[in-house]
Amino acid sequence: MKRKWGIIGCGNISEQFATCLQLLENAELAAVASQTPGKAKRFSENHGSPKVYESYLDLVRDESVEIVYIGTTHNFHLEHTFLALDHGKHVLCEKPISLNAGMSEQIINKAREKNLFLMEAVWTRFLPATIRLKEMIQQGAIGDVHKVNADFSIFRPFDPTHRLYNRELGGGALLDLGIYPLTFAHLVFDDFPTQVQTTSVIGKSGIDETSSYLLEYSGGRSASLSSSCRTVSPHLGFVFGSEGYFSVPDFYHPQEFTLHKTDFVGLNWEQKEPQRFEFPYDSLGYGHEATEVMRCIDEGLIESPLMPLSISLKMMKLMDAMRSQWGLSYPGE
């Protein structure tokens, strides 16, 4: 049986998601909606949606739509998730699930009240390389893990109307980019930090253009993480342990990683030949999270064991704490 999807918001991320959806045998794009005149029609021409709406309300009223993917900007996630849930639709909401923990709790409570599936779309968690990396860490491939390093930075020329720089839209490096190194650290440690120290550069539009996060975990573990929309980085992640380390190119959507192993021989450490593990995926990689949504719904689940709502809520609380250190808030909070 094919599950029928509707997409709210026809921006770049929704374009990528729809491209991946077309590759899944058990998924069908049934409807798309954009409030920008003509945008949904153009989107439909690219992705083959049979129904086009210029009203989000009309889309969620469509009885053929079972699951709604929300690809609008952060500031609208609460409103649009409520809209879909109130009309009996399961929801996959693009990350972050909302602007703050309070809004996230409202969304989670609404989904549970309606007994509908809800998941935050953090695609990193569902990729084969990520899943295998976590398994190898848990199996002790590098001994006791003590430290994680990761940076996700891109350069975007300053434009106060762009979602990254627009405070009205929930812009800033942390919510859009920083969530990835934070997710990477959580995947490695399966835990949240006990202490948080952060720094940020607040730009002229009032959002964090660059931010860094030093996290301390129980047992002397730590993570040094950062993100920025004003600089370029190689998007490398590292996991350091007592017997070696992993290097993970493009850690937020990896297709490979390398194990660098050491042995203590005599009185010296000896470096073994690095082992590279490859996990290529079709197209852009978003199909894995869509597959998880449909698997859970087929099994009667209202949340994913790979991306439980408790993790989404704790991640929002962590980012709230960081923003509070900078005095950064968003309109409507």
Secondary structure as GFF3:
##gff-version 3
##sequence-region A 1 333
A	DSSP	beta_strand	3	8	.	.	.	ID=ss1
A	DSSP	alpha_helix	12	21	.	.	.	ID=ss2
A	DSSP	beta_strand	27	33	.	.	.	ID=ss3
A	DSSP	alpha_helix	39	47	.	.	.	ID=ss4
A	DSSP	beta_strand	51	53	.	.	.	ID=ss5
A	DSSP	alpha_helix	56	61	.	.	.	ID=ss6
A	DSSP	beta_strand	67	70	.	.	.	ID=ss7
A	DSSP	three_ten_helix	74	76	.	.	.	ID=ss8
A	DSSP	alpha_helix	77	86	.	.	.	ID=ss9
A	DSSP	beta_strand	90	94	.	.	.	ID=ss10
A	DSSP	alpha_helix	101	114	.	.	.	ID=ss11
A	DSSP	beta_strand	118	121	.	.	.	ID=ss12
A	DSSP	three_ten_helix	123	126	.	.	.	ID=ss13
A	DSSP	alpha_helix	128	138	.	.	.	ID=ss14
A	DSSP	beta_strand	145	153	.	.	.	ID=ss15
A	DSSP	three_ten_helix	167	169	.	.	.	ID=ss16
A	DSSP	alpha_helix	173	173	.	.	.	ID=ss17
A	DSSP	pi_helix	174	178	.	.	.	ID=ss18
A	DSSP	alpha_helix	179	189	.	.	.	ID=ss19
A	DSSP	beta_strand	195	202	.	.	.	ID=ss20
A	DSSP	beta_strand	208	216	.	.	.	ID=ss21
A	DSSP	three_ten_helix	218	220	.	.	.	ID=ss22
A	DSSP	beta_strand	222	228	.	.	.	ID=ss23
A	DSSP	beta_strand	236	241	.	.	.	ID=ss24
A	DSSP	beta_strand	244	249	.	.	.	ID=ss25
A	DSSP	beta_strand	256	265	.	.	.	ID=ss26
A	DSSP	beta_strand	268	271	.	.	.	ID=ss27
A	DSSP	beta_strand	275	278	.	.	.	ID=ss28
A	DSSP	alpha_helix	287	298	.	.	.	ID=ss29
A	DSSP	alpha_helix	309	326	.	.	.	ID=ss30
###
